[in-house]
Amino acid sequence: MRRTLLVLLVVLVGGEAAANPRPLPMTYTSETMPKGGAELDTFIDLTPLRALSSSQGTPTWYLASVLQIEFEYAFTDRVEFALYLTLTPDPGDAYTSTAILTEGNGAKQRVRWSLAPPGEWPIDVNLITELVENHRAFEVEAKVILQRRFGALRLVTNLSFEEELYYDDNKDHELEISLGATYEVMSQLHVGLEGWSHTEWPDPAPAVRPYGIGPHVYLGPTVMFTFGRFYYTCGAYVRLSDFDHGMQPGEPYGAVWMRAILGIEL
């Protein structure tokens, strides 16, 4: 039994570092996997929000969550394909007037293209196209990744525009911007600082712009640990926009936001 556990530990933890670990939870870095590489990642987002108690009808807190599972495969050294499954768990019958979160129940497909090998250009550039199908809308997203490396330090930004087409014929134009700095303390430990924002422009536009459509801006520290084929990344963010906003039932984007990622090279 002891020998079996030792062999399993060597297989899972030993060997080369994870194929393409993500040191910043909300921001893609520009590195891609080698041809034939594959990776499986799981994401969880958590934020405290307000809802109404089903039994008393009074405002109460609950912890909202979003889950994602991603399978990623590299067709070449510079072209990757990814398939996601997304799930927003229902908080249960104890709550009403709960928030609509960033992801729905459904699937996503993503293609990433690195325009040049790492370091060949002054700034590394990736382009991403993503399709989303979930229970409330069909979405098309375009993203640009820009990165500059200074030794162990990487500076990265992502610019993303999304068109969300709801099944009731309404639509949203969405802009997401993230940027971060991540530093490799050692091969198994990366620390960083990351900021991200989300803004929506509904069509048709509301007469009064509600809190939920932003702009929302968050900032916080990040850390990544690698264990051979595995990596674990987490970030904790404070909302800087509407800092003193009192959350109301049904509103998304709480005062703090947390994301964790667990990945394994396949």
Buried (B, 14 or more C-beta within 10 A) or exposed (E): EEEEEEEEEEEEEEEEBBBBBBBBBBBBBBBBBEEEBBBEBBBBBBBBBBBBBEEEEEBBEBEBBBBBEBBBBBEEBBBBEBEBBBBBEEBEEEBEBBBEBBBBBBEBEBBBBBEEEBEEEEEBBBEBEBEBEBEBBBBEBEBBBBBBBEEEEBBBBBBBEBBBBBEEEEBBEBBBBBBBBBBBEEEEEBBBBBBBBBBBEBEEEEEEEEBBBBEBBBBBEBBBBBBBBBBBBBBBBEBEBBEEBEBBBBBBBBBEBBBBBBBBBE
